[in-house]
Amino acid sequence: MPSSPTITTMPTHAAQPDDSPALQALYRGFEQERLIPLWTQIGDLMPMHPQSKASACLWRWKRLNELAAEAGRLVPVGRGGERRAIALANPTLGGRPYATPTLWAAIQYLMPGENAPEHRHTQHAFRFVLEGEGVWTVVNGDAVRMSRGDFLPQGGWNWHAHHNAATRPMAWIDGLDIPFAYTTESQFFEMGRATLSADEMGTPQLSRSERLWAHPGLRPVSQTNDSATTPLLAYRWVDTDRALNEQLALEAEGHAVTLSPGHAAVRYSNPTNGRDVLPTVRCEMHRIRSGAASVERREVGSSVYQVFDGQGSVQVGAERWQVEKGDMFVVPSWQPFTARCGADAPALDLFRFSDTPIFEAVHAYRVQLGAAQA
């Protein structure tokens, strides 16, 4: 039989009934029947603003890559372990492999000639490539090239595997909604084939999904239904880079198109409906020009950032760090965040993913910019 819930008392300044033998007897009755009165818990259950269990923390890419390379020498890839993926573990989340209460982030490492076997899961996922090339991810039989700066989303319950066709190891970051699925007890997982066909092990320059969907503003007439997850499996860096550069160029011409002076940003979107690429995860790329800074921002929900290029400083709550290429950090819910590009760098590029779509879907999202609340 489960243990009885524990009734805790509120701080002395809160309005509480006077202690008495009758009150203690009432509380014992509550515990015996597995009941907890709201008046003893309201400060924890309904705080004045979000109180995240996650902490602001930073991981240095150099060290992550070193450890991943060592794992590549010692840990095989195959059935059972499935992936050589090493998760960021936020130190205040009870030892779970979670970056935030809803988001999972990891560095994945594949040695030359290795194949990560096929499987599928209901958790939504993506890959983002900081550097290197030579790995193809194969989603439902469609081989998709992975190169520097590429963003590769993959909706839940799609078969996927990876193979390294190069002569060098390759690392990238994975992002998933594993903690959200775990908390809501909604996860399913299924193993697929141990080996792929010769065609699936190919190395095409363009995947079938790109040939069909990677044409800005153009939609195949044969594809009539909106999709909850994007059908486009690769968003290439050349397009992202151009979009950010053009925003800053238009700003220099006097057009108000950036988030703030010197801060351009784009969101990866689903070409069937313009919404987020994944229903539980929002993904963006931000570029802050030399000497510029973002506006202080706090919002409901958590984010994970990776420095794609450049160097600068970031502040998350009371924490302030100097960051450079590859470094990763967490912004917990309702913690103020700002980023500034260093004077010696032409730009600071930040890849960001967040759980914002979840909170928008249940009408719980709120954002505050500087002193103004939207």
TIVOKE-609942 format. One record per residue (C-alpha): residue in one letter; x, y, z. Coordinates in steps of 0.25 Angstrom, whole numbers. Example, Ala and Ser with C-alpha at 12.3 -4.5 7.8 and 13.67 -1.06 7.14 Angstrom:
% residues 2
<drenba type="A" xx="49" yy="-18" zz="31"/>
<drenba type="S" xx="55" yy="-4" zz="29"/>
% end
This chain:
% residues 374
<drenba type="M" xx="0" yy="0" zz="0"/>
<drenba type="P" xx="6" yy="14" zz="-4"/>
<drenba type="S" xx="10" yy="22" zz="8"/>
<drenba type="S" xx="1" yy="33" zz="13"/>
<drenba type="P" xx="4" yy="47" zz="8"/>
<drenba type="T" xx="11" yy="57" zz="18"/>
<drenba type="I" xx="5" yy="70" zz="22"/>
<drenba type="T" xx="14" yy="81" zz="24"/>
<drenba type="T" xx="12" yy="94" zz="31"/>
<drenba type="M" xx="12" yy="108" zz="24"/>
<drenba type="P" xx="21" yy="119" zz="29"/>
<drenba type="T" xx="17" yy="126" zz="41"/>
<drenba type="H" xx="13" yy="138" zz="34"/>
<drenba type="A" xx="2" yy="131" zz="26"/>
<drenba type="A" xx="-12" yy="130" zz="31"/>
<drenba type="Q" xx="-13" yy="117" zz="38"/>
<drenba type="P" xx="-22" yy="111" zz="48"/>
<drenba type="D" xx="-18" yy="111" zz="62"/>
<drenba type="D" xx="-11" yy="98" zz="66"/>
<drenba type="S" xx="-19" yy="89" zz="76"/>
<drenba type="P" xx="-21" yy="74" zz="79"/>
<drenba type="A" xx="-33" yy="75" zz="70"/>
<drenba type="L" xx="-26" yy="81" zz="58"/>
<drenba type="Q" xx="-15" yy="70" zz="60"/>
<drenba type="A" xx="-25" yy="59" zz="60"/>
<drenba type="L" xx="-31" yy="65" zz="48"/>
<drenba type="Y" xx="-18" yy="65" zz="41"/>
<drenba type="R" xx="-16" yy="50" zz="45"/>
<drenba type="G" xx="-29" yy="47" zz="39"/>
<drenba type="F" xx="-25" yy="54" zz="26"/>
<drenba type="E" xx="-12" yy="46" zz="25"/>
<drenba type="Q" xx="-19" yy="33" zz="28"/>
<drenba type="E" xx="-29" yy="35" zz="16"/>
<drenba type="R" xx="-17" yy="40" zz="7"/>
<drenba type="L" xx="-23" yy="55" zz="7"/>
<drenba type="I" xx="-15" yy="68" zz="8"/>
<drenba type="P" xx="-22" yy="81" zz="10"/>
<drenba type="L" xx="-19" yy="92" zz="1"/>
<drenba type="W" xx="-16" yy="103" zz="12"/>
<drenba type="T" xx="-3" yy="95" zz="16"/>
<drenba type="Q" xx="2" yy="94" zz="2"/>
<drenba type="I" xx="-2" yy="107" zz="-6"/>
<drenba type="G" xx="11" yy="114" zz="-6"/>
<drenba type="D" xx="18" yy="102" zz="-12"/>
<drenba type="L" xx="7" yy="98" zz="-22"/>
<drenba type="M" xx="3" yy="113" zz="-26"/>
<drenba type="P" xx="15" yy="122" zz="-24"/>
<drenba type="M" xx="14" yy="136" zz="-29"/>
<drenba type="H" xx="22" yy="133" zz="-41"/>
<drenba type="P" xx="29" yy="121" zz="-47"/>
<drenba type="Q" xx="39" yy="114" zz="-37"/>
<drenba type="S" xx="47" yy="105" zz="-46"/>
<drenba type="K" xx="54" yy="93" zz="-41"/>
<drenba type="A" xx="64" yy="94" zz="-52"/>
<drenba type="S" xx="77" yy="102" zz="-49"/>
<drenba type="A" xx="84" yy="111" zz="-59"/>
<drenba type="C" xx="96" yy="103" zz="-63"/>
<drenba type="L" xx="107" yy="103" zz="-74"/>
<drenba type="W" xx="114" yy="91" zz="-81"/>
<drenba type="R" xx="127" yy="94" zz="-89"/>
<drenba type="W" xx="128" yy="88" zz="-103"/>
<drenba type="K" xx="143" yy="85" zz="-102"/>
<drenba type="R" xx="141" yy="76" zz="-90"/>
<drenba type="L" xx="128" yy="70" zz="-96"/>
<drenba type="N" xx="135" yy="66" zz="-109"/>
<drenba type="E" xx="147" yy="60" zz="-101"/>
<drenba type="L" xx="138" yy="51" zz="-93"/>
<drenba type="A" xx="130" yy="47" zz="-105"/>
<drenba type="A" xx="142" yy="43" zz="-113"/>
<drenba type="E" xx="147" yy="35" zz="-101"/>
<drenba type="A" xx="133" yy="28" zz="-101"/>
<drenba type="G" xx="135" yy="26" zz="-116"/>
<drenba type="R" xx="147" yy="17" zz="-113"/>
<drenba type="L" xx="141" yy="10" zz="-101"/>
<drenba type="V" xx="126" yy="8" zz="-103"/>
<drenba type="P" xx="120" yy="1" zz="-115"/>
<drenba type="V" xx="108" yy="5" zz="-123"/>
<drenba type="G" xx="97" yy="-6" zz="-125"/>
<drenba type="R" xx="85" yy="-13" zz="-120"/>
<drenba type="G" xx="82" yy="-10" zz="-105"/>
<drenba type="G" xx="90" yy="3" zz="-104"/>
<drenba type="E" xx="85" yy="8" zz="-118"/>
<drenba type="R" xx="92" yy="21" zz="-118"/>
<drenba type="R" xx="105" yy="27" zz="-112"/>
<drenba type="A" xx="98" yy="39" zz="-107"/>
<drenba type="I" xx="102" yy="46" zz="-94"/>
<drenba type="A" xx="91" yy="54" zz="-88"/>
<drenba type="L" xx="93" yy="68" zz="-81"/>
<drenba type="A" xx="89" yy="66" zz="-66"/>
<drenba type="N" xx="84" yy="78" zz="-59"/>
<drenba type="P" xx="89" yy="77" zz="-45"/>
<drenba type="T" xx="76" yy="81" zz="-38"/>
<drenba type="L" xx="67" yy="71" zz="-45"/>
<drenba type="G" xx="70" yy="59" zz="-36"/>
<drenba type="G" xx="80" yy="52" zz="-44"/>
<drenba type="R" xx="71" yy="50" zz="-56"/>
<drenba type="P" xx="78" yy="52" zz="-70"/>
<drenba type="Y" xx="70" yy="64" zz="-72"/>
<drenba type="A" xx="74" yy="78" zz="-77"/>
<drenba type="T" xx="61" yy="84" zz="-72"/>
<drenba type="P" xx="48" yy="78" zz="-66"/>
<drenba type="T" xx="43" yy="76" zz="-81"/>
<drenba type="L" xx="55" yy="76" zz="-90"/>
<drenba type="W" xx="66" yy="66" zz="-92"/>
<drenba type="A" xx="79" yy="70" zz="-99"/>
<drenba type="A" xx="91" yy="61" zz="-102"/>
<drenba type="I" xx="104" yy="60" zz="-110"/>
<drenba type="Q" xx="104" yy="48" zz="-120"/>
<drenba type="Y" xx="116" yy="42" zz="-125"/>
<drenba type="L" xx="118" yy="33" zz="-137"/>
<drenba type="M" xx="131" yy="26" zz="-141"/>
<drenba type="P" xx="135" yy="24" zz="-156"/>
<drenba type="G" xx="128" yy="13" zz="-162"/>
<drenba type="E" xx="118" yy="11" zz="-150"/>
<drenba type="N" xx="103" yy="9" zz="-152"/>
<drenba type="A" xx="93" yy="13" zz="-141"/>
<drenba type="P" xx="82" yy="3" zz="-142"/>
<drenba type="E" xx="68" yy="6" zz="-146"/>
<drenba type="H" xx="57" yy="9" zz="-136"/>
<drenba type="R" xx="45" yy="19" zz="-133"/>
<drenba type="H" xx="39" yy="26" zz="-122"/>
<drenba type="T" xx="28" yy="35" zz="-119"/>
<drenba type="Q" xx="37" yy="46" zz="-113"/>
<drenba type="H" xx="39" yy="57" zz="-123"/>
<drenba type="A" xx="54" yy="59" zz="-127"/>
<drenba type="F" xx="64" yy="67" zz="-135"/>
<drenba type="R" xx="79" yy="68" zz="-138"/>
<drenba type="F" xx="87" yy="80" zz="-139"/>
<drenba type="V" xx="101" yy="80" zz="-145"/>
<drenba type="L" xx="112" yy="89" zz="-139"/>
<drenba type="E" xx="123" yy="84" zz="-148"/>
<drenba type="G" xx="127" yy="73" zz="-158"/>
<drenba type="E" xx="120" yy="64" zz="-168"/>
<drenba type="G" xx="120" yy="50" zz="-173"/>
<drenba type="V" xx="108" yy="44" zz="-165"/>
<drenba type="W" xx="94" yy="42" zz="-172"/>
<drenba type="T" xx="82" yy="40" zz="-163"/>
<drenba type="V" xx="72" yy="31" zz="-170"/>
<drenba type="V" xx="57" yy="34" zz="-166"/>
<drenba type="N" xx="47" yy="24" zz="-172"/>
<drenba type="G" xx="57" yy="20" zz="-182"/>
<drenba type="D" xx="60" yy="34" zz="-187"/>
<drenba type="A" xx="75" yy="37" zz="-185"/>
<drenba type="V" xx="78" yy="51" zz="-180"/>
<drenba type="R" xx="92" yy="58" zz="-181"/>
<drenba type="M" xx="97" yy="64" zz="-168"/>
<drenba type="S" xx="106" yy="76" zz="-169"/>
<drenba type="R" xx="111" yy="88" zz="-161"/>
<drenba type="G" xx="100" yy="97" zz="-157"/>
<drenba type="D" xx="89" yy="88" zz="-162"/>
<drenba type="F" xx="76" yy="86" zz="-154"/>
<drenba type="L" xx="69" yy="72" zz="-155"/>
<drenba type="P" xx="56" yy="71" zz="-148"/>
<drenba type="Q" xx="49" yy="57" zz="-147"/>
<drenba type="G" xx="35" yy="55" zz="-142"/>
<drenba type="G" xx="31" yy="44" zz="-133"/>
<drenba type="W" xx="28" yy="30" zz="-137"/>
<drenba type="N" xx="37" yy="31" zz="-150"/>
<drenba type="W" xx="47" yy="20" zz="-152"/>
<drenba type="H" xx="61" yy="25" zz="-152"/>
<drenba type="A" xx="76" yy="21" zz="-152"/>
<drenba type="H" xx="89" yy="27" zz="-155"/>
<drenba type="H" xx="102" yy="23" zz="-162"/>
<drenba type="N" xx="115" yy="29" zz="-163"/>
<drenba type="A" xx="121" yy="28" zz="-177"/>
<drenba type="A" xx="133" yy="37" zz="-174"/>
<drenba type="T" xx="147" yy="33" zz="-169"/>
<drenba type="R" xx="146" yy="42" zz="-157"/>
<drenba type="P" xx="137" yy="42" zz="-145"/>
<drenba type="M" xx="125" yy="52" zz="-144"/>
<drenba type="A" xx="118" yy="58" zz="-133"/>
<drenba type="W" xx="105" yy="66" zz="-132"/>
<drenba type="I" xx="94" yy="70" zz="-122"/>
<drenba type="D" xx="81" yy="63" zz="-120"/>
<drenba type="G" xx="69" yy="70" zz="-114"/>
<drenba type="L" xx="56" yy="62" zz="-110"/>
<drenba type="D" xx="44" yy="64" zz="-101"/>
<drenba type="I" xx="48" yy="52" zz="-93"/>
<drenba type="P" xx="45" yy="58" zz="-79"/>
<drenba type="F" xx="31" yy="63" zz="-84"/>
<drenba type="A" xx="27" yy="49" zz="-89"/>
<drenba type="Y" xx="33" yy="43" zz="-77"/>
<drenba type="T" xx="25" yy="52" zz="-67"/>
<drenba type="T" xx="12" yy="50" zz="-75"/>
<drenba type="E" xx="14" yy="35" zz="-76"/>
<drenba type="S" xx="12" yy="35" zz="-91"/>
<drenba type="Q" xx="24" yy="29" zz="-97"/>
<drenba type="F" xx="25" yy="17" zz="-106"/>
<drenba type="F" xx="38" yy="11" zz="-112"/>
<drenba type="E" xx="40" yy="0" zz="-123"/>
<drenba type="M" xx="53" yy="-6" zz="-129"/>
<drenba type="G" xx="54" yy="-7" zz="-144"/>
<drenba type="R" xx="63" yy="-14" zz="-153"/>
<drenba type="A" xx="78" yy="-16" zz="-149"/>
<drenba type="T" xx="83" yy="-13" zz="-163"/>
<drenba type="L" xx="78" yy="-4" zz="-174"/>
<drenba type="S" xx="76" yy="-7" zz="-189"/>
<drenba type="A" xx="87" yy="-3" zz="-199"/>
<drenba type="D" xx="79" yy="8" zz="-204"/>
<drenba type="E" xx="76" yy="14" zz="-190"/>
<drenba type="M" xx="91" yy="13" zz="-188"/>
<drenba type="G" xx="94" yy="23" zz="-199"/>
<drenba type="T" xx="99" yy="37" zz="-198"/>
<drenba type="P" xx="91" yy="46" zz="-207"/>
<drenba type="Q" xx="93" yy="61" zz="-206"/>
<drenba type="L" xx="78" yy="64" zz="-205"/>
<drenba type="S" xx="68" yy="55" zz="-198"/>
<drenba type="R" xx="55" yy="52" zz="-204"/>
<drenba type="S" xx="48" yy="61" zz="-193"/>
<drenba type="E" xx="57" yy="73" zz="-198"/>
<drenba type="R" xx="54" yy="70" zz="-213"/>
<drenba type="L" xx="39" yy="71" zz="-209"/>
<drenba type="W" xx="38" yy="82" zz="-198"/>
<drenba type="A" xx="51" yy="91" zz="-198"/>
<drenba type="H" xx="46" yy="101" zz="-208"/>
<drenba type="P" xx="42" yy="114" zz="-200"/>
<drenba type="G" xx="28" yy="118" zz="-202"/>
<drenba type="L" xx="25" yy="107" zz="-211"/>
<drenba type="R" xx="16" yy="95" zz="-206"/>
<drenba type="P" xx="14" yy="82" zz="-214"/>
<drenba type="V" xx="0" yy="82" zz="-219"/>
<drenba type="S" xx="-1" yy="67" zz="-217"/>
<drenba type="Q" xx="1" yy="69" zz="-202"/>
<drenba type="T" xx="-12" yy="74" zz="-197"/>
<drenba type="N" xx="-12" yy="72" zz="-182"/>
<drenba type="D" xx="-5" yy="80" zz="-171"/>
<drenba type="S" xx="4" yy="72" zz="-163"/>
<drenba type="A" xx="7" yy="73" zz="-148"/>
<drenba type="T" xx="22" yy="71" zz="-150"/>
<drenba type="T" xx="29" yy="76" zz="-162"/>
<drenba type="P" xx="31" yy="67" zz="-174"/>
<drenba type="L" xx="44" yy="75" zz="-177"/>
<drenba type="L" xx="56" yy="67" zz="-171"/>
<drenba type="A" xx="67" yy="77" zz="-173"/>
<drenba type="Y" xx="68" yy="92" zz="-171"/>
<drenba type="R" xx="81" yy="95" zz="-178"/>
<drenba type="W" xx="91" yy="105" zz="-172"/>
<drenba type="V" xx="93" yy="113" zz="-185"/>
<drenba type="D" xx="78" yy="117" zz="-184"/>
<drenba type="T" xx="79" yy="120" zz="-169"/>
<drenba type="D" xx="91" yy="129" zz="-170"/>
<drenba type="R" xx="85" yy="137" zz="-182"/>
<drenba type="A" xx="72" yy="140" zz="-175"/>
<drenba type="L" xx="80" yy="145" zz="-163"/>
<drenba type="N" xx="89" yy="153" zz="-171"/>
<drenba type="E" xx="78" yy="159" zz="-179"/>
<drenba type="Q" xx="71" yy="163" zz="-166"/>
<drenba type="L" xx="83" yy="171" zz="-161"/>
<drenba type="A" xx="85" yy="177" zz="-175"/>
<drenba type="L" xx="71" yy="182" zz="-175"/>
<drenba type="E" xx="72" yy="188" zz="-161"/>
<drenba type="A" xx="85" yy="195" zz="-166"/>
<drenba type="E" xx="76" yy="201" zz="-177"/>
<drenba type="G" xx="66" yy="207" zz="-166"/>
<drenba type="H" xx="56" yy="196" zz="-166"/>
<drenba type="A" xx="51" yy="191" zz="-153"/>
<drenba type="V" xx="51" yy="176" zz="-155"/>
<drenba type="T" xx="60" yy="171" zz="-144"/>
<drenba type="L" xx="57" yy="167" zz="-129"/>
<drenba type="S" xx="65" yy="178" zz="-124"/>
<drenba type="P" xx="77" yy="187" zz="-130"/>
<drenba type="G" xx="87" yy="177" zz="-135"/>
<drenba type="H" xx="79" yy="164" zz="-131"/>
<drenba type="A" xx="73" yy="156" zz="-143"/>
<drenba type="A" xx="66" yy="143" zz="-141"/>
<drenba type="V" xx="59" yy="132" zz="-149"/>
<drenba type="R" xx="50" yy="121" zz="-145"/>
<drenba type="Y" xx="50" yy="108" zz="-152"/>
<drenba type="S" xx="35" yy="105" zz="-157"/>
<drenba type="N" xx="27" yy="94" zz="-163"/>
<drenba type="P" xx="24" yy="97" zz="-178"/>
<drenba type="T" xx="10" yy="91" zz="-177"/>
<drenba type="N" xx="5" yy="101" zz="-168"/>
<drenba type="G" xx="15" yy="111" zz="-163"/>
<drenba type="R" xx="15" yy="106" zz="-149"/>
<drenba type="D" xx="27" yy="100" zz="-141"/>
<drenba type="V" xx="34" yy="88" zz="-147"/>
<drenba type="L" xx="30" yy="79" zz="-135"/>
<drenba type="P" xx="18" yy="81" zz="-126"/>
<drenba type="T" xx="26" yy="81" zz="-113"/>
<drenba type="V" xx="39" yy="88" zz="-117"/>
<drenba type="R" xx="42" yy="101" zz="-123"/>
<drenba type="C" xx="55" yy="103" zz="-130"/>
<drenba type="E" xx="62" yy="116" zz="-134"/>
<drenba type="M" xx="75" yy="122" zz="-138"/>
<drenba type="H" xx="79" yy="136" zz="-133"/>
<drenba type="R" xx="90" yy="145" zz="-138"/>
<drenba type="I" xx="95" yy="157" zz="-130"/>
<drenba type="R" xx="105" yy="166" zz="-137"/>
<drenba type="S" xx="118" yy="171" zz="-131"/>
<drenba type="G" xx="116" yy="179" zz="-118"/>
<drenba type="A" xx="101" yy="178" zz="-118"/>
<drenba type="A" xx="92" yy="171" zz="-108"/>
<drenba type="S" xx="79" yy="164" zz="-107"/>
<drenba type="V" xx="68" yy="171" zz="-99"/>
<drenba type="E" xx="66" yy="164" zz="-85"/>
<drenba type="R" xx="55" yy="154" zz="-86"/>
<drenba type="R" xx="48" yy="144" zz="-77"/>
<drenba type="E" xx="37" yy="135" zz="-81"/>
<drenba type="V" xx="29" yy="123" zz="-76"/>
<drenba type="G" xx="36" yy="110" zz="-80"/>
<drenba type="S" xx="51" yy="106" zz="-82"/>
<drenba type="S" xx="61" yy="107" zz="-92"/>
<drenba type="V" xx="75" yy="100" zz="-96"/>
<drenba type="Y" xx="85" yy="109" zz="-104"/>
<drenba type="Q" xx="97" yy="105" zz="-112"/>
<drenba type="V" xx="107" yy="115" zz="-117"/>
<drenba type="F" xx="108" yy="112" zz="-132"/>
<drenba type="D" xx="119" yy="122" zz="-135"/>
<drenba type="G" xx="126" yy="134" zz="-129"/>
<drenba type="Q" xx="128" yy="138" zz="-114"/>
<drenba type="G" xx="122" yy="147" zz="-104"/>
<drenba type="S" xx="115" yy="147" zz="-91"/>
<drenba type="V" xx="102" yy="142" zz="-86"/>
<drenba type="Q" xx="94" yy="145" zz="-73"/>
<drenba type="V" xx="84" yy="135" zz="-67"/>
<drenba type="G" xx="78" yy="140" zz="-54"/>
<drenba type="A" xx="90" yy="142" zz="-45"/>
<drenba type="E" xx="99" yy="134" zz="-54"/>
<drenba type="R" xx="109" yy="141" zz="-64"/>
<drenba type="W" xx="118" yy="133" zz="-73"/>
<drenba type="Q" xx="127" yy="136" zz="-84"/>
<drenba type="V" xx="124" yy="126" zz="-96"/>
<drenba type="E" xx="130" yy="122" zz="-109"/>
<drenba type="K" xx="127" yy="112" zz="-120"/>
<drenba type="G" xx="120" yy="99" zz="-116"/>
<drenba type="D" xx="117" yy="103" zz="-101"/>
<drenba type="M" xx="103" yy="99" zz="-97"/>
<drenba type="F" xx="95" yy="105" zz="-85"/>
<drenba type="V" xx="81" yy="105" zz="-79"/>
<drenba type="V" xx="71" yy="116" zz="-77"/>
<drenba type="P" xx="60" yy="111" zz="-67"/>
<drenba type="S" xx="46" yy="116" zz="-66"/>
<drenba type="W" xx="44" yy="131" zz="-63"/>
<drenba type="Q" xx="59" yy="134" zz="-61"/>
<drenba type="P" xx="64" yy="147" zz="-68"/>
<drenba type="F" xx="73" yy="144" zz="-79"/>
<drenba type="T" xx="82" yy="154" zz="-88"/>
<drenba type="A" xx="93" yy="151" zz="-98"/>
<drenba type="R" xx="104" yy="160" zz="-103"/>
<drenba type="C" xx="114" yy="159" zz="-114"/>
<drenba type="G" xx="128" yy="161" zz="-111"/>
<drenba type="A" xx="135" yy="173" zz="-118"/>
<drenba type="D" xx="145" yy="164" zz="-124"/>
<drenba type="A" xx="135" yy="155" zz="-131"/>
<drenba type="P" xx="127" yy="159" zz="-144"/>
<drenba type="A" xx="115" yy="152" zz="-138"/>
<drenba type="L" xx="110" yy="143" zz="-127"/>
<drenba type="D" xx="101" yy="132" zz="-133"/>
<drenba type="L" xx="92" yy="124" zz="-123"/>
<drenba type="F" xx="84" yy="112" zz="-126"/>
<drenba type="R" xx="72" yy="111" zz="-117"/>
<drenba type="F" xx="61" yy="100" zz="-114"/>
<drenba type="S" xx="50" yy="102" zz="-104"/>
<drenba type="D" xx="37" yy="96" zz="-99"/>
<drenba type="T" xx="29" yy="108" zz="-103"/>
<drenba type="P" xx="19" yy="101" zz="-112"/>
<drenba type="I" xx="14" yy="93" zz="-100"/>
<drenba type="F" xx="11" yy="105" zz="-92"/>
<drenba type="E" xx="5" yy="112" zz="-104"/>
<drenba type="A" xx="-4" yy="100" zz="-106"/>
<drenba type="V" xx="-10" yy="101" zz="-92"/>
<drenba type="H" xx="-10" yy="116" zz="-91"/>
<drenba type="A" xx="0" yy="117" zz="-80"/>
<drenba type="Y" xx="11" yy="124" zz="-88"/>
<drenba type="R" xx="15" yy="138" zz="-83"/>
<drenba type="V" xx="27" yy="146" zz="-87"/>
<drenba type="Q" xx="33" yy="159" zz="-81"/>
<drenba type="L" xx="43" yy="168" zz="-89"/>
<drenba type="G" xx="51" yy="177" zz="-80"/>
<drenba type="A" xx="41" yy="184" zz="-71"/>
<drenba type="A" xx="29" yy="182" zz="-80"/>
<drenba type="Q" xx="20" yy="170" zz="-80"/>
<drenba type="A" xx="13" yy="164" zz="-92"/>
% end
